[in-house]
Amino acid sequence: MPFHRFEHLKVHHLNPHLSTGEGPVIEGAYMYFRIVTKKAGTGSALHYHPNELMAFPLAGKINAVVGRERRIVNPGTFVHMPPYARHGFTACEDGDLTYLYIKDRTWTLIGAHEQEALPEKARSATEVARDFAAGKYPGEKKDAAKSQAILDGLGRCYYPMIDAIDAPPASGHHEQWVEGTNLSFGFMESPENHVEHVTHAPHEFFFYVISGVMDAEVAGEKKPVVAGDVVQIPRGAAYSLAITRHARYAGVKSTLAVEAHVDKNGAADNWRG
């Protein structure tokens, strides 16, 4: 199904030993596309994972750490966490936090504390929840010398895309993209009457409508989409977008690297249980 709304999906708390973040999961062929919420003042321990993570705040502010760099991140700034990068997000005290959260499927949605080695195989969410409920720590034994977390040499990981989510509209169609190892993040604005038509999507593509209205068609299925809608476009599918009211949206595409890895090795699939 190419059209989704997060509020219609089950909410998961997948890393209770590491984070207060909760949210639904849409599973694509090459990525997990989520929205995550954290209550004001709560967040995550510093941790890492071998898959790439991309985040884009929609409401609230993030007290963010990536590598050794800490910043307060407002809605409209994209945060990139390369594979193995140490990171942690805490919601600032002045409000709850909501952000888009996307990981590639070379690993699951379960991370490791910054002072732990990665397990040979990622644990499932069911295993983690069972151990946590029983009072047993679900991760590996703490030993900083065995950690594979990367703290240095990550480069610039914070990318301002727009001054504010509700800023005045752009005068024309506008796109900004950041390409990582396995995923590419884009922030887009399109004026009324802008039309995009693709006969064969070169990559898997998800986008989330922040504001505006558009008529979307994916593989022959049509729907008017509005703020809060998610559109999922499989690799190879035909799709079209026709903007009927100025639209602002954020999206993520798979890259050749992750497609080659998953096509050869299969996608991580044990995050549920």
C-alpha positions, 0 to 999 in steps of 0.5 A: 500500500503506497499511502499511510498515516502514522496515527493509524499504525501501531506504536512501538517502544523498541529500545527501552534500555536506551531510549524513551522514543516511541513511534510506528514503523513503516517497513520498506524494502531498503529502509524503515520510515518512522515518526518518533516522539519523546516527552519533554526532558527525556531522551536516549543514552549515547549509543550507535548502530551499523546502519545509517540514521537520518532525523528531521524534527517537526516539533520541539527541540532536540538536545542532540549529540553526534560524535563529539558535537552537541547542538540544540536542533530546531524543526527544519534542521536535518541531522545525519548520523553515519553508520556507527556514529555515536549519537543521542537525542533528548527532548528539551525541557520546554516541550515534547519532541516529534521527529522523522526517523529513518534507518536503512535495513542493513541492521535492525532498529535495535542499537547498542550503548556507546560502551558496548560491542555490537552483538554478532546478530541484532536482537529482536524487539521481542527479546529486548522487551522480554529481558527489560521487563524481567529486570535484565539489561538487554544489551551486551556487557559494558566494555568501552574497549570493545565498542565500535562507536565512532566519535571523530572524523564524522564531518558536519552532520547538521544541515539547516533546511528551512528557518522554520517549518511554517516559514513563508513559502518558496517562490518556486519549486525547491529541493535540498538533498543530502546523500549519505552512504545508504540513504539520501534525505531531501527537503522539498517545496512545490508551488501550486500547479507543479507536476512531477511524473516518473515512469520508473523510480530509480530508488525506493522513495518515501516522503512525508507531507508537512503542509499543503495538498497534492494529488499523488499516484503510485503504480496506478493507485491515486489519492489526494494527500495532505499534511501528515500523509506518508507516500511510499514509492517502491523502486521501479514504480511509476509515480506522479505528483500534482500540487494543488496547494503549495506543498512542503515535504520531506523525503528519503531515497535509497542509494545504490550502495544499500540496494546492492547490499540488501539485494545480495544479503537480504534486509534485516527483518527481526526487529519485531520478534 
